[in-house]
Amino acid sequence: MLDRANEAVEAKEFQWAAELVDYVLALDPEHGAAKELKARALTELGERQINATARNYYLTSAQYLSKKGN
């Protein structure tokens, strides 16, 4: 599943990547590589947002995952 999510990130399909990673995190909420990959996907989504509320949500969620991973 993580391989597919990595492929989605490389293809710039960040929403799909985040959704795929959610399946891994549902089984193992402390999976470090999954958290890192989801944070990357959410950061990419946030950087592309025009809407301030959506941008804030994505970037804050990514930051939260990054801090929890460390």
PDB file of N, CA, C and O in Angstrom:
ATOM      1  N   MET A   1       0.828  -1.183   0.000  1.00  0.00           N
ATOM      2  CA  MET A   1       0.000   0.000   0.000  1.00  0.00           C
ATOM      3  C   MET A   1       0.875   1.251   0.000  1.00  0.00           C
ATOM      4  O   MET A   1       0.583   2.228  -0.690  1.00  0.00           O
ATOM      5  N   LEU A   2       1.950   1.205   0.782  1.00  0.00           N
ATOM      6  CA  LEU A   2       2.849   2.366   0.806  1.00  0.00           C
ATOM      7  C   LEU A   2       3.558   2.562  -0.526  1.00  0.00           C
ATOM      8  O   LEU A   2       3.828   3.694  -0.929  1.00  0.00           O
ATOM      9  N   ASP A   3       3.860   1.466  -1.208  1.00  0.00           N
ATOM     10  CA  ASP A   3       4.472   1.587  -2.533  1.00  0.00           C
ATOM     11  C   ASP A   3       3.527   2.311  -3.481  1.00  0.00           C
ATOM     12  O   ASP A   3       3.952   3.177  -4.246  1.00  0.00           O
ATOM     13  N   ARG A   4       2.259   1.960  -3.433  1.00  0.00           N
ATOM     14  CA  ARG A   4       1.256   2.624  -4.285  1.00  0.00           C
ATOM     15  C   ARG A   4       1.124   4.101  -3.908  1.00  0.00           C
ATOM     16  O   ARG A   4       0.988   4.964  -4.775  1.00  0.00           O
ATOM     17  N   ALA A   5       1.165   4.377  -2.611  1.00  0.00           N
ATOM     18  CA  ALA A   5       1.072   5.769  -2.159  1.00  0.00           C
ATOM     19  C   ALA A   5       2.287   6.566  -2.630  1.00  0.00           C
ATOM     20  O   ALA A   5       2.155   7.720  -3.038  1.00  0.00           O
ATOM     21  N   ASN A   6       3.474   5.950  -2.576  1.00  0.00           N
ATOM     22  CA  ASN A   6       4.680   6.622  -3.086  1.00  0.00           C
ATOM     23  C   ASN A   6       4.550   6.902  -4.575  1.00  0.00           C
ATOM     24  O   ASN A   6       4.933   7.974  -5.046  1.00  0.00           O
ATOM     25  N   GLU A   7       4.012   5.942  -5.314  1.00  0.00           N
ATOM     26  CA  GLU A   7       3.796   6.135  -6.750  1.00  0.00           C
ATOM     27  C   GLU A   7       2.821   7.289  -6.992  1.00  0.00           C
ATOM     28  O   GLU A   7       3.005   8.080  -7.917  1.00  0.00           O
ATOM     29  N   ALA A   8       1.792   7.380  -6.160  1.00  0.00           N
ATOM     30  CA  ALA A   8       0.820   8.464  -6.303  1.00  0.00           C
ATOM     31  C   ALA A   8       1.466   9.819  -6.037  1.00  0.00           C
ATOM     32  O   ALA A   8       1.171  10.790  -6.734  1.00  0.00           O
ATOM     33  N   VAL A   9       2.334   9.897  -5.048  1.00  0.00           N
ATOM     34  CA  VAL A   9       3.038  11.156  -4.767  1.00  0.00           C
ATOM     35  C   VAL A   9       3.923  11.529  -5.951  1.00  0.00           C
ATOM     36  O   VAL A   9       3.946  12.686  -6.371  1.00  0.00           O
ATOM     37  N   GLU A  10       4.643  10.564  -6.484  1.00  0.00           N
ATOM     38  CA  GLU A  10       5.510  10.837  -7.636  1.00  0.00           C
ATOM     39  C   GLU A  10       4.701  11.292  -8.852  1.00  0.00           C
ATOM     40  O   GLU A  10       5.187  12.075  -9.669  1.00  0.00           O
ATOM     41  N   ALA A  11       3.465  10.798  -8.967  1.00  0.00           N
ATOM     42  CA  ALA A  11       2.578  11.185 -10.069  1.00  0.00           C
ATOM     43  C   ALA A  11       1.806  12.470  -9.750  1.00  0.00           C
ATOM     44  O   ALA A  11       0.949  12.897 -10.525  1.00  0.00           O
ATOM     45  N   LYS A  12       2.119  13.080  -8.602  1.00  0.00           N
ATOM     46  CA  LYS A  12       1.461  14.310  -8.142  1.00  0.00           C
ATOM     47  C   LYS A  12      -0.031  14.121  -7.883  1.00  0.00           C
ATOM     48  O   LYS A  12      -0.829  15.042  -8.058  1.00  0.00           O
ATOM     49  N   GLU A  13      -0.386  12.921  -7.465  1.00  0.00           N
ATOM     50  CA  GLU A  13      -1.759  12.604  -7.066  1.00  0.00           C
ATOM     51  C   GLU A  13      -1.801  12.556  -5.538  1.00  0.00           C
ATOM     52  O   GLU A  13      -1.939  11.489  -4.939  1.00  0.00           O
ATOM     53  N   PHE A  14      -1.680  13.721  -4.929  1.00  0.00           N
ATOM     54  CA  PHE A  14      -1.481  13.812  -3.492  1.00  0.00           C
ATOM     55  C   PHE A  14      -2.702  13.415  -2.679  1.00  0.00           C
ATOM     56  O   PHE A  14      -2.561  12.819  -1.611  1.00  0.00           O
ATOM     57  N   GLN A  15      -3.894  13.730  -3.161  1.00  0.00           N
ATOM     58  CA  GLN A  15      -5.106  13.348  -2.448  1.00  0.00           C
ATOM     59  C   GLN A  15      -5.224  11.816  -2.394  1.00  0.00           C
ATOM     60  O   GLN A  15      -5.569  11.251  -1.357  1.00  0.00           O
ATOM     61  N   TRP A  16      -4.938  11.166  -3.501  1.00  0.00           N
ATOM     62  CA  TRP A  16      -4.982   9.702  -3.565  1.00  0.00           C
ATOM     63  C   TRP A  16      -3.916   9.101  -2.659  1.00  0.00           C
ATOM     64  O   TRP A  16      -4.175   8.110  -1.977  1.00  0.00           O
ATOM     65  N   ALA A  17      -2.745   9.676  -2.644  1.00  0.00           N
ATOM     66  CA  ALA A  17      -1.667   9.181  -1.787  1.00  0.00           C
ATOM     67  C   ALA A  17      -2.078   9.258  -0.317  1.00  0.00           C
ATOM     68  O   ALA A  17      -1.867   8.310   0.440  1.00  0.00           O
ATOM     69  N   ALA A  18      -2.661  10.378   0.081  1.00  0.00           N
ATOM     70  CA  ALA A  18      -3.092  10.536   1.476  1.00  0.00           C
ATOM     71  C   ALA A  18      -4.165   9.511   1.835  1.00  0.00           C
ATOM     72  O   ALA A  18      -4.175   8.975   2.943  1.00  0.00           O
ATOM     73  N   GLU A  19      -5.060   9.246   0.897  1.00  0.00           N
ATOM     74  CA  GLU A  19      -6.111   8.258   1.150  1.00  0.00           C
ATOM     75  C   GLU A  19      -5.520   6.852   1.290  1.00  0.00           C
ATOM     76  O   GLU A  19      -5.925   6.095   2.171  1.00  0.00           O
ATOM     77  N   LEU A  20      -4.587   6.511   0.444  1.00  0.00           N
ATOM     78  CA  LEU A  20      -3.944   5.194   0.534  1.00  0.00           C
ATOM     79  C   LEU A  20      -3.206   5.019   1.859  1.00  0.00           C
ATOM     80  O   LEU A  20      -3.276   3.960   2.482  1.00  0.00           O
ATOM     81  N   VAL A  21      -2.509   6.051   2.277  1.00  0.00           N
ATOM     82  CA  VAL A  21      -1.762   5.980   3.535  1.00  0.00           C
ATOM     83  C   VAL A  21      -2.718   5.824   4.718  1.00  0.00           C
ATOM     84  O   VAL A  21      -2.365   5.198   5.718  1.00  0.00           O
ATOM     85  N   ASP A  22      -3.910   6.380   4.615  1.00  0.00           N
ATOM     86  CA  ASP A  22      -4.885   6.235   5.696  1.00  0.00           C
ATOM     87  C   ASP A  22      -5.186   4.773   5.997  1.00  0.00           C
ATOM     88  O   ASP A  22      -5.433   4.417   7.149  1.00  0.00           O
ATOM     89  N   TYR A  23      -5.170   3.925   4.975  1.00  0.00           N
ATOM     90  CA  TYR A  23      -5.416   2.495   5.199  1.00  0.00           C
ATOM     91  C   TYR A  23      -4.309   1.874   6.054  1.00  0.00           C
ATOM     92  O   TYR A  23      -4.578   1.050   6.928  1.00  0.00           O
ATOM     93  N   VAL A  24      -3.081   2.272   5.797  1.00  0.00           N
ATOM     94  CA  VAL A  24      -1.962   1.765   6.588  1.00  0.00           C
ATOM     95  C   VAL A  24      -2.076   2.277   8.021  1.00  0.00           C
ATOM     96  O   VAL A  24      -1.892   1.522   8.975  1.00  0.00           O
ATOM     97  N   LEU A  25      -2.381   3.567   8.161  1.00  0.00           N
ATOM     98  CA  LEU A  25      -2.470   4.150   9.499  1.00  0.00           C
ATOM     99  C   LEU A  25      -3.661   3.603  10.286  1.00  0.00           C
ATOM    100  O   LEU A  25      -3.634   3.611  11.516  1.00  0.00           O
ATOM    101  N   ALA A  26      -4.694   3.134   9.608  1.00  0.00           N
ATOM    102  CA  ALA A  26      -5.823   2.515  10.310  1.00  0.00           C
ATOM    103  C   ALA A  26      -5.393   1.206  10.972  1.00  0.00           C
ATOM    104  O   ALA A  26      -5.885   0.850  12.043  1.00  0.00           O
ATOM    105  N   LEU A  27      -4.470   0.495  10.325  1.00  0.00           N
ATOM    106  CA  LEU A  27      -3.968  -0.767  10.885  1.00  0.00           C
ATOM    107  C   LEU A  27      -2.842  -0.557  11.887  1.00  0.00           C
ATOM    108  O   LEU A  27      -2.722  -1.299  12.862  1.00  0.00           O
ATOM    109  N   ASP A  28      -2.017   0.460  11.640  1.00  0.00           N
ATOM    110  CA  ASP A  28      -0.875   0.734  12.508  1.00  0.00           C
ATOM    111  C   ASP A  28      -0.703   2.247  12.650  1.00  0.00           C
ATOM    112  O   ASP A  28       0.036   2.861  11.881  1.00  0.00           O
ATOM    113  N   PRO A  29      -1.383   2.852  13.633  1.00  0.00           N
ATOM    114  CA  PRO A  29      -1.363   4.303  13.792  1.00  0.00           C
ATOM    115  C   PRO A  29       0.023   4.897  14.070  1.00  0.00           C
ATOM    116  O   PRO A  29       0.216   6.103  13.920  1.00  0.00           O
ATOM    117  N   GLU A  30       0.966   4.080  14.462  1.00  0.00           N
ATOM    118  CA  GLU A  30       2.303   4.584  14.780  1.00  0.00           C
ATOM    119  C   GLU A  30       3.332   4.283  13.685  1.00  0.00           C
ATOM    120  O   GLU A  30       4.534   4.406  13.920  1.00  0.00           O
ATOM    121  N   HIS A  31       2.882   3.899  12.517  1.00  0.00           N
ATOM    122  CA  HIS A  31       3.781   3.564  11.404  1.00  0.00           C
ATOM    123  C   HIS A  31       4.497   4.834  10.934  1.00  0.00           C
ATOM    124  O   HIS A  31       3.888   5.707  10.316  1.00  0.00           O
ATOM    125  N   GLY A  32       5.781   4.927  11.230  1.00  0.00           N
ATOM    126  CA  GLY A  32       6.555   6.141  10.952  1.00  0.00           C
ATOM    127  C   GLY A  32       6.621   6.521   9.485  1.00  0.00           C
ATOM    128  O   GLY A  32       6.444   7.690   9.143  1.00  0.00           O
ATOM    129  N   ALA A  33       6.876   5.549   8.605  1.00  0.00           N
ATOM    130  CA  ALA A  33       6.992   5.847   7.174  1.00  0.00           C
ATOM    131  C   ALA A  33       5.647   6.308   6.615  1.00  0.00           C
ATOM    132  O   ALA A  33       5.600   7.176   5.743  1.00  0.00           O
ATOM    133  N   ALA A  34       4.565   5.733   7.112  1.00  0.00           N
ATOM    134  CA  ALA A  34       3.238   6.133   6.644  1.00  0.00           C
ATOM    135  C   ALA A  34       2.928   7.563   7.073  1.00  0.00           C
ATOM    136  O   ALA A  34       2.393   8.346   6.289  1.00  0.00           O
ATOM    137  N   LYS A  35       3.259   7.902   8.304  1.00  0.00           N
ATOM    138  CA  LYS A  35       3.038   9.267   8.788  1.00  0.00           C
ATOM    139  C   LYS A  35       3.846  10.266   7.968  1.00  0.00           C
ATOM    140  O   LYS A  35       3.351  11.330   7.595  1.00  0.00           O
ATOM    141  N   GLU A  36       5.082   9.910   7.696  1.00  0.00           N
ATOM    142  CA  GLU A  36       5.958  10.789   6.919  1.00  0.00           C
ATOM    143  C   GLU A  36       5.402  11.009   5.510  1.00  0.00           C
ATOM    144  O   GLU A  36       5.394  12.132   5.006  1.00  0.00           O
ATOM    145  N   LEU A  37       4.943   9.935   4.889  1.00  0.00           N
ATOM    146  CA  LEU A  37       4.406  10.034   3.534  1.00  0.00           C
ATOM    147  C   LEU A  37       3.109  10.831   3.509  1.00  0.00           C
ATOM    148  O   LEU A  37       2.890  11.629   2.598  1.00  0.00           O
ATOM    149  N   LYS A  38       2.248  10.623   4.503  1.00  0.00           N
ATOM    150  CA  LYS A  38       1.003  11.391   4.540  1.00  0.00           C
ATOM    151  C   LYS A  38       1.301  12.865   4.787  1.00  0.00           C
ATOM    152  O   LYS A  38       0.664  13.733   4.190  1.00  0.00           O
ATOM    153  N   ALA A  39       2.256  13.154   5.654  1.00  0.00           N
ATOM    154  CA  ALA A  39       2.640  14.543   5.894  1.00  0.00           C
ATOM    155  C   ALA A  39       3.137  15.190   4.609  1.00  0.00           C
ATOM    156  O   ALA A  39       2.821  16.348   4.335  1.00  0.00           O
ATOM    157  N   ARG A  40       3.901  14.462   3.831  1.00  0.00           N
ATOM    158  CA  ARG A  40       4.389  15.000   2.560  1.00  0.00           C
ATOM    159  C   ARG A  40       3.236  15.288   1.603  1.00  0.00           C
ATOM    160  O   ARG A  40       3.192  16.342   0.969  1.00  0.00           O
ATOM    161  N   ALA A  41       2.300  14.337   1.506  1.00  0.00           N
ATOM    162  CA  ALA A  41       1.147  14.519   0.612  1.00  0.00           C
ATOM    163  C   ALA A  41       0.296  15.708   1.061  1.00  0.00           C
ATOM    164  O   ALA A  41      -0.141  16.507   0.233  1.00  0.00           O
ATOM    165  N   LEU A  42       0.063  15.824   2.367  1.00  0.00           N
ATOM    166  CA  LEU A  42      -0.741  16.928   2.869  1.00  0.00           C
ATOM    167  C   LEU A  42      -0.040  18.269   2.677  1.00  0.00           C
ATOM    168  O   LEU A  42      -0.687  19.274   2.385  1.00  0.00           O
ATOM    169  N   THR A  43       1.265  18.285   2.840  1.00  0.00           N
ATOM    170  CA  THR A  43       2.026  19.517   2.603  1.00  0.00           C
ATOM    171  C   THR A  43       1.901  19.950   1.151  1.00  0.00           C
ATOM    172  O   THR A  43       1.686  21.128   0.863  1.00  0.00           O
ATOM    173  N   GLU A  44       2.034  19.005   0.247  1.00  0.00           N
ATOM    174  CA  GLU A  44       1.899  19.320  -1.180  1.00  0.00           C
ATOM    175  C   GLU A  44       0.492  19.837  -1.485  1.00  0.00           C
ATOM    176  O   GLU A  44       0.334  20.790  -2.247  1.00  0.00           O
ATOM    177  N   LEU A  45      -0.519  19.220  -0.900  1.00  0.00           N
ATOM    178  CA  LEU A  45      -1.892  19.684  -1.103  1.00  0.00           C
ATOM    179  C   LEU A  45      -2.077  21.095  -0.560  1.00  0.00           C
ATOM    180  O   LEU A  45      -2.698  21.942  -1.203  1.00  0.00           O
ATOM    181  N   GLY A  46      -1.536  21.339   0.627  1.00  0.00           N
ATOM    182  CA  GLY A  46      -1.665  22.648   1.246  1.00  0.00           C
ATOM    183  C   GLY A  46      -0.983  23.744   0.449  1.00  0.00           C
ATOM    184  O   GLY A  46      -1.505  24.853   0.338  1.00  0.00           O
ATOM    185  N   GLU A  47       0.174  23.442  -0.100  1.00  0.00           N
ATOM    186  CA  GLU A  47       0.912  24.442  -0.870  1.00  0.00           C
ATOM    187  C   GLU A  47       0.203  24.808  -2.173  1.00  0.00           C
ATOM    188  O   GLU A  47       0.490  25.849  -2.763  1.00  0.00           O
ATOM    189  N   ARG A  48      -0.701  23.975  -2.613  1.00  0.00           N
ATOM    190  CA  ARG A  48      -1.419  24.221  -3.868  1.00  0.00           C
ATOM    191  C   ARG A  48      -2.805  24.840  -3.661  1.00  0.00           C
ATOM    192  O   ARG A  48      -3.505  25.143  -4.627  1.00  0.00           O
ATOM    193  N   GLN A  49      -3.186  25.022  -2.420  1.00  0.00           N
ATOM    194  CA  GLN A  49      -4.523  25.530  -2.117  1.00  0.00           C
ATOM    195  C   GLN A  49      -4.604  27.045  -2.233  1.00  0.00           C
ATOM    196  O   GLN A  49      -3.688  27.765  -1.837  1.00  0.00           O
ATOM    197  N   ILE A  50      -5.698  27.505  -2.775  1.00  0.00           N
ATOM    198  CA  ILE A  50      -5.980  28.935  -2.825  1.00  0.00           C
ATOM    199  C   ILE A  50      -6.803  29.317  -1.598  1.00  0.00           C
ATOM    200  O   ILE A  50      -6.613  30.385  -1.017  1.00  0.00           O
ATOM    201  N   ASN A  51      -7.716  28.431  -1.214  1.00  0.00           N
ATOM    202  CA  ASN A  51      -8.575  28.660  -0.069  1.00  0.00           C
ATOM    203  C   ASN A  51      -7.754  28.608   1.218  1.00  0.00           C
ATOM    204  O   ASN A  51      -7.089  27.610   1.498  1.00  0.00           O
ATOM    205  N   ALA A  52      -7.806  29.687   1.997  1.00  0.00           N
ATOM    206  CA  ALA A  52      -6.988  29.786   3.205  1.00  0.00           C
ATOM    207  C   ALA A  52      -7.341  28.733   4.250  1.00  0.00           C
ATOM    208  O   ALA A  52      -6.457  28.206   4.925  1.00  0.00           O
ATOM    209  N   THR A  53      -8.630  28.424   4.386  1.00  0.00           N
ATOM    210  CA  THR A  53      -9.053  27.442   5.381  1.00  0.00           C
ATOM    211  C   THR A  53      -8.535  26.051   5.017  1.00  0.00           C
ATOM    212  O   THR A  53      -8.025  25.334   5.877  1.00  0.00           O
ATOM    213  N   ALA A  54      -8.664  25.672   3.756  1.00  0.00           N
ATOM    214  CA  ALA A  54      -8.166  24.362   3.311  1.00  0.00           C
ATOM    215  C   ALA A  54      -6.648  24.302   3.436  1.00  0.00           C
ATOM    216  O   ALA A  54      -6.096  23.295   3.881  1.00  0.00           O
ATOM    217  N   ARG A  55      -5.980  25.377   3.043  1.00  0.00           N
ATOM    218  CA  ARG A  55      -4.515  25.426   3.149  1.00  0.00           C
ATOM    219  C   ARG A  55      -4.082  25.214   4.595  1.00  0.00           C
ATOM    220  O   ARG A  55      -3.184  24.420   4.875  1.00  0.00           O
ATOM    221  N   ASN A  56      -4.727  25.930   5.506  1.00  0.00           N
ATOM    222  CA  ASN A  56      -4.393  25.806   6.922  1.00  0.00           C
ATOM    223  C   ASN A  56      -4.625  24.382   7.419  1.00  0.00           C
ATOM    224  O   ASN A  56      -3.799  23.840   8.153  1.00  0.00           O
ATOM    225  N   TYR A  57      -5.743  23.773   7.025  1.00  0.00           N
ATOM    226  CA  TYR A  57      -6.047  22.410   7.451  1.00  0.00           C
ATOM    227  C   TYR A  57      -4.962  21.434   7.006  1.00  0.00           C
ATOM    228  O   TYR A  57      -4.449  20.657   7.811  1.00  0.00           O
ATOM    229  N   TYR A  58      -4.618  21.478   5.725  1.00  0.00           N
ATOM    230  CA  TYR A  58      -3.615  20.556   5.196  1.00  0.00           C
ATOM    231  C   TYR A  58      -2.255  20.753   5.862  1.00  0.00           C
ATOM    232  O   TYR A  58      -1.616  19.787   6.281  1.00  0.00           O
ATOM    233  N   LEU A  59      -1.821  21.997   5.956  1.00  0.00           N
ATOM    234  CA  LEU A  59      -0.482  22.262   6.505  1.00  0.00           C
ATOM    235  C   LEU A  59      -0.412  21.972   7.998  1.00  0.00           C
ATOM    236  O   LEU A  59       0.602  21.474   8.487  1.00  0.00           O
ATOM    237  N   THR A  60      -1.480  22.280   8.724  1.00  0.00           N
ATOM    238  CA  THR A  60      -1.502  21.985  10.157  1.00  0.00           C
ATOM    239  C   THR A  60      -1.523  20.479  10.397  1.00  0.00           C
ATOM    240  O   THR A  60      -0.837  19.977  11.288  1.00  0.00           O
ATOM    241  N   SER A  61      -2.308  19.765   9.604  1.00  0.00           N
ATOM    242  CA  SER A  61      -2.347  18.300   9.733  1.00  0.00           C
ATOM    243  C   SER A  61      -0.990  17.688   9.416  1.00  0.00           C
ATOM    244  O   SER A  61      -0.553  16.760  10.097  1.00  0.00           O
ATOM    245  N   ALA A  62      -0.325  18.195   8.395  1.00  0.00           N
ATOM    246  CA  ALA A  62       1.003  17.696   8.039  1.00  0.00           C
ATOM    247  C   ALA A  62       1.998  17.968   9.157  1.00  0.00           C
ATOM    248  O   ALA A  62       2.818  17.113   9.491  1.00  0.00           O
ATOM    249  N   GLN A  63       1.923  19.151   9.729  1.00  0.00           N
ATOM    250  CA  GLN A  63       2.837  19.503  10.823  1.00  0.00           C
ATOM    251  C   GLN A  63       2.586  18.597  12.041  1.00  0.00           C
ATOM    252  O   GLN A  63       3.535  18.151  12.686  1.00  0.00           O
ATOM    253  N   TYR A  64       1.344  18.333  12.344  1.00  0.00           N
ATOM    254  CA  TYR A  64       0.987  17.459  13.460  1.00  0.00           C
ATOM    255  C   TYR A  64       1.557  16.056  13.241  1.00  0.00           C
ATOM    256  O   TYR A  64       2.127  15.468  14.160  1.00  0.00           O
ATOM    257  N   LEU A  65       1.405  15.520  12.029  1.00  0.00           N
ATOM    258  CA  LEU A  65       1.937  14.190  11.726  1.00  0.00           C
ATOM    259  C   LEU A  65       3.460  14.174  11.822  1.00  0.00           C
ATOM    260  O   LEU A  65       4.041  13.198  12.297  1.00  0.00           O
ATOM    261  N   SER A  66       4.095  15.227  11.384  1.00  0.00           N
ATOM    262  CA  SER A  66       5.562  15.297  11.437  1.00  0.00           C
ATOM    263  C   SER A  66       6.055  15.307  12.871  1.00  0.00           C
ATOM    264  O   SER A  66       7.048  14.654  13.193  1.00  0.00           O
ATOM    265  N   LYS A  67       5.379  16.033  13.722  1.00  0.00           N
ATOM    266  CA  LYS A  67       5.775  16.098  15.139  1.00  0.00           C
ATOM    267  C   LYS A  67       5.512  14.786  15.857  1.00  0.00           C
ATOM    268  O   LYS A  67       6.293  14.371  16.714  1.00  0.00           O
ATOM    269  N   LYS A  68       4.403  14.129  15.502  1.00  0.00           N
ATOM    270  CA  LYS A  68       4.081  12.848  16.132  1.00  0.00           C
ATOM    271  C   LYS A  68       5.047  11.751  15.680  1.00  0.00           C
ATOM    272  O   LYS A  68       5.278  10.780  16.400  1.00  0.00           O
ATOM    273  N   GLY A  69       5.606  11.918  14.487  1.00  0.00           N
ATOM    274  CA  GLY A  69       6.525  10.914  13.966  1.00  0.00           C
ATOM    275  C   GLY A  69       7.891  10.965  14.639  1.00  0.00           C
ATOM    276  O   GLY A  69       8.626   9.977  14.659  1.00  0.00           O
ATOM    277  N   ASN A  70       8.219  12.127  15.186  1.00  0.00           N
ATOM    278  CA  ASN A  70       9.549  12.301  15.812  1.00  0.00           C
ATOM    279  C   ASN A  70       9.548  11.921  17.249  1.00  0.00           C
ATOM    280  O   ASN A  70      10.581  12.009  17.912  1.00  0.00           O
TER     281      ASN A  70
END
